[in-house]
Amino acid sequence: MRTSYAIAFAAFIAAAPAMGQVIIQAPDSDAARHQHRAQQDRWDARQERREAERRAAIGDYHGAAEAEREAHRDWRDARRQEERARDESGSSIIIGR
């Protein structure tokens, strides 16, 4: 009986260093949401850019300038969403390395 306890204890001691390496990773649903929003903002920026070109071609320079500003805002929003996705995708904890 004592021998089986000694063997079990020795096996536990031998496996203890391997159990010390724990990796916990949180789900990154926010990162996916931010990435999706960034794609939508890029699409909106492309549409606004096309609208600006169309308006400039027909001589509506004021409308073209406004569409260009909107496109710039959409590109900036897309970059912000990508940064948020990048920040939130690295949410993992590593213990015992």
MODELLER restraints for C-alpha pairs under 7 A, 6 or more apart:
rsr = mdl.restraints
at = mdl.atoms
rsr.add(forms.Gaussian(group=physical.xy_distance, feature=features.Distance(at['CA:20:A'], at['CA:96:A']), mean=5.40, stdev=0.5))
rsr.add(forms.Gaussian(group=physical.xy_distance, feature=features.Distance(at['CA:21:A'], at['CA:95:A']), mean=5.69, stdev=0.5))
rsr.add(forms.Gaussian(group=physical.xy_distance, feature=features.Distance(at['CA:21:A'], at['CA:96:A']), mean=4.55, stdev=0.5))
rsr.add(forms.Gaussian(group=physical.xy_distance, feature=features.Distance(at['CA:21:A'], at['CA:97:A']), mean=6.00, stdev=0.5))
rsr.add(forms.Gaussian(group=physical.xy_distance, feature=features.Distance(at['CA:22:A'], at['CA:94:A']), mean=6.14, stdev=0.5))
rsr.add(forms.Gaussian(group=physical.xy_distance, feature=features.Distance(at['CA:22:A'], at['CA:95:A']), mean=5.20, stdev=0.5))
rsr.add(forms.Gaussian(group=physical.xy_distance, feature=features.Distance(at['CA:22:A'], at['CA:96:A']), mean=6.57, stdev=0.5))
rsr.add(forms.Gaussian(group=physical.xy_distance, feature=features.Distance(at['CA:23:A'], at['CA:93:A']), mean=5.88, stdev=0.5))
rsr.add(forms.Gaussian(group=physical.xy_distance, feature=features.Distance(at['CA:23:A'], at['CA:94:A']), mean=4.61, stdev=0.5))
rsr.add(forms.Gaussian(group=physical.xy_distance, feature=features.Distance(at['CA:23:A'], at['CA:95:A']), mean=6.21, stdev=0.5))
rsr.add(forms.Gaussian(group=physical.xy_distance, feature=features.Distance(at['CA:24:A'], at['CA:92:A']), mean=5.77, stdev=0.5))
rsr.add(forms.Gaussian(group=physical.xy_distance, feature=features.Distance(at['CA:24:A'], at['CA:93:A']), mean=5.09, stdev=0.5))
rsr.add(forms.Gaussian(group=physical.xy_distance, feature=features.Distance(at['CA:24:A'], at['CA:94:A']), mean=6.39, stdev=0.5))
rsr.add(forms.Gaussian(group=physical.xy_distance, feature=features.Distance(at['CA:25:A'], at['CA:91:A']), mean=6.52, stdev=0.5))
rsr.add(forms.Gaussian(group=physical.xy_distance, feature=features.Distance(at['CA:25:A'], at['CA:92:A']), mean=4.29, stdev=0.5))
rsr.add(forms.Gaussian(group=physical.xy_distance, feature=features.Distance(at['CA:25:A'], at['CA:93:A']), mean=6.25, stdev=0.5))
rsr.add(forms.Gaussian(group=physical.xy_distance, feature=features.Distance(at['CA:26:A'], at['CA:91:A']), mean=6.03, stdev=0.5))
rsr.add(forms.Gaussian(group=physical.xy_distance, feature=features.Distance(at['CA:26:A'], at['CA:92:A']), mean=6.03, stdev=0.5))
rsr.add(forms.Gaussian(group=physical.xy_distance, feature=features.Distance(at['CA:28:A'], at['CA:88:A']), mean=6.71, stdev=0.5))
rsr.add(forms.Gaussian(group=physical.xy_distance, feature=features.Distance(at['CA:28:A'], at['CA:89:A']), mean=5.61, stdev=0.5))
rsr.add(forms.Gaussian(group=physical.xy_distance, feature=features.Distance(at['CA:30:A'], at['CA:88:A']), mean=6.82, stdev=0.5))
rsr.add(forms.Gaussian(group=physical.xy_distance, feature=features.Distance(at['CA:31:A'], at['CA:84:A']), mean=6.99, stdev=0.5))
rsr.add(forms.Gaussian(group=physical.xy_distance, feature=features.Distance(at['CA:31:A'], at['CA:85:A']), mean=4.04, stdev=0.5))
rsr.add(forms.Gaussian(group=physical.xy_distance, feature=features.Distance(at['CA:31:A'], at['CA:86:A']), mean=6.92, stdev=0.5))
rsr.add(forms.Gaussian(group=physical.xy_distance, feature=features.Distance(at['CA:31:A'], at['CA:88:A']), mean=5.43, stdev=0.5))
rsr.add(forms.Gaussian(group=physical.xy_distance, feature=features.Distance(at['CA:31:A'], at['CA:89:A']), mean=5.47, stdev=0.5))
rsr.add(forms.Gaussian(group=physical.xy_distance, feature=features.Distance(at['CA:32:A'], at['CA:85:A']), mean=6.81, stdev=0.5))
rsr.add(forms.Gaussian(group=physical.xy_distance, feature=features.Distance(at['CA:34:A'], at['CA:81:A']), mean=5.15, stdev=0.5))
rsr.add(forms.Gaussian(group=physical.xy_distance, feature=features.Distance(at['CA:34:A'], at['CA:82:A']), mean=6.53, stdev=0.5))
rsr.add(forms.Gaussian(group=physical.xy_distance, feature=features.Distance(at['CA:34:A'], at['CA:84:A']), mean=6.48, stdev=0.5))
rsr.add(forms.Gaussian(group=physical.xy_distance, feature=features.Distance(at['CA:34:A'], at['CA:85:A']), mean=5.17, stdev=0.5))
rsr.add(forms.Gaussian(group=physical.xy_distance, feature=features.Distance(at['CA:35:A'], at['CA:81:A']), mean=6.43, stdev=0.5))
rsr.add(forms.Gaussian(group=physical.xy_distance, feature=features.Distance(at['CA:35:A'], at['CA:82:A']), mean=5.85, stdev=0.5))
rsr.add(forms.Gaussian(group=physical.xy_distance, feature=features.Distance(at['CA:35:A'], at['CA:85:A']), mean=5.79, stdev=0.5))
rsr.add(forms.Gaussian(group=physical.xy_distance, feature=features.Distance(at['CA:37:A'], at['CA:81:A']), mean=6.58, stdev=0.5))
rsr.add(forms.Gaussian(group=physical.xy_distance, feature=features.Distance(at['CA:38:A'], at['CA:78:A']), mean=4.18, stdev=0.5))
rsr.add(forms.Gaussian(group=physical.xy_distance, feature=features.Distance(at['CA:38:A'], at['CA:79:A']), mean=6.93, stdev=0.5))
rsr.add(forms.Gaussian(group=physical.xy_distance, feature=features.Distance(at['CA:38:A'], at['CA:81:A']), mean=5.16, stdev=0.5))
rsr.add(forms.Gaussian(group=physical.xy_distance, feature=features.Distance(at['CA:38:A'], at['CA:82:A']), mean=5.94, stdev=0.5))
rsr.add(forms.Gaussian(group=physical.xy_distance, feature=features.Distance(at['CA:39:A'], at['CA:78:A']), mean=6.94, stdev=0.5))
rsr.add(forms.Gaussian(group=physical.xy_distance, feature=features.Distance(at['CA:41:A'], at['CA:74:A']), mean=5.19, stdev=0.5))
rsr.add(forms.Gaussian(group=physical.xy_distance, feature=features.Distance(at['CA:41:A'], at['CA:75:A']), mean=6.52, stdev=0.5))
rsr.add(forms.Gaussian(group=physical.xy_distance, feature=features.Distance(at['CA:41:A'], at['CA:77:A']), mean=6.46, stdev=0.5))
rsr.add(forms.Gaussian(group=physical.xy_distance, feature=features.Distance(at['CA:41:A'], at['CA:78:A']), mean=5.09, stdev=0.5))
rsr.add(forms.Gaussian(group=physical.xy_distance, feature=features.Distance(at['CA:42:A'], at['CA:74:A']), mean=6.46, stdev=0.5))
rsr.add(forms.Gaussian(group=physical.xy_distance, feature=features.Distance(at['CA:42:A'], at['CA:75:A']), mean=5.88, stdev=0.5))
rsr.add(forms.Gaussian(group=physical.xy_distance, feature=features.Distance(at['CA:42:A'], at['CA:78:A']), mean=5.90, stdev=0.5))
rsr.add(forms.Gaussian(group=physical.xy_distance, feature=features.Distance(at['CA:44:A'], at['CA:74:A']), mean=6.41, stdev=0.5))
rsr.add(forms.Gaussian(group=physical.xy_distance, feature=features.Distance(at['CA:45:A'], at['CA:71:A']), mean=4.20, stdev=0.5))
rsr.add(forms.Gaussian(group=physical.xy_distance, feature=features.Distance(at['CA:45:A'], at['CA:72:A']), mean=6.90, stdev=0.5))
rsr.add(forms.Gaussian(group=physical.xy_distance, feature=features.Distance(at['CA:45:A'], at['CA:74:A']), mean=5.01, stdev=0.5))
rsr.add(forms.Gaussian(group=physical.xy_distance, feature=features.Distance(at['CA:45:A'], at['CA:75:A']), mean=5.83, stdev=0.5))
rsr.add(forms.Gaussian(group=physical.xy_distance, feature=features.Distance(at['CA:46:A'], at['CA:71:A']), mean=6.91, stdev=0.5))
rsr.add(forms.Gaussian(group=physical.xy_distance, feature=features.Distance(at['CA:48:A'], at['CA:67:A']), mean=5.39, stdev=0.5))
rsr.add(forms.Gaussian(group=physical.xy_distance, feature=features.Distance(at['CA:48:A'], at['CA:68:A']), mean=6.56, stdev=0.5))
rsr.add(forms.Gaussian(group=physical.xy_distance, feature=features.Distance(at['CA:48:A'], at['CA:70:A']), mean=6.41, stdev=0.5))
rsr.add(forms.Gaussian(group=physical.xy_distance, feature=features.Distance(at['CA:48:A'], at['CA:71:A']), mean=4.98, stdev=0.5))
rsr.add(forms.Gaussian(group=physical.xy_distance, feature=features.Distance(at['CA:49:A'], at['CA:67:A']), mean=6.63, stdev=0.5))
rsr.add(forms.Gaussian(group=physical.xy_distance, feature=features.Distance(at['CA:49:A'], at['CA:68:A']), mean=5.91, stdev=0.5))
rsr.add(forms.Gaussian(group=physical.xy_distance, feature=features.Distance(at['CA:49:A'], at['CA:71:A']), mean=5.67, stdev=0.5))
rsr.add(forms.Gaussian(group=physical.xy_distance, feature=features.Distance(at['CA:51:A'], at['CA:67:A']), mean=6.35, stdev=0.5))
rsr.add(forms.Gaussian(group=physical.xy_distance, feature=features.Distance(at['CA:52:A'], at['CA:64:A']), mean=4.10, stdev=0.5))
rsr.add(forms.Gaussian(group=physical.xy_distance, feature=features.Distance(at['CA:52:A'], at['CA:65:A']), mean=6.78, stdev=0.5))
rsr.add(forms.Gaussian(group=physical.xy_distance, feature=features.Distance(at['CA:52:A'], at['CA:67:A']), mean=4.94, stdev=0.5))
rsr.add(forms.Gaussian(group=physical.xy_distance, feature=features.Distance(at['CA:52:A'], at['CA:68:A']), mean=5.60, stdev=0.5))
rsr.add(forms.Gaussian(group=physical.xy_distance, feature=features.Distance(at['CA:53:A'], at['CA:64:A']), mean=6.69, stdev=0.5))
rsr.add(forms.Gaussian(group=physical.xy_distance, feature=features.Distance(at['CA:55:A'], at['CA:61:A']), mean=6.65, stdev=0.5))
rsr.add(forms.Gaussian(group=physical.xy_distance, feature=features.Distance(at['CA:55:A'], at['CA:63:A']), mean=6.30, stdev=0.5))
rsr.add(forms.Gaussian(group=physical.xy_distance, feature=features.Distance(at['CA:55:A'], at['CA:64:A']), mean=5.08, stdev=0.5))
rsr.add(forms.Gaussian(group=physical.xy_distance, feature=features.Distance(at['CA:56:A'], at['CA:64:A']), mean=5.37, stdev=0.5))
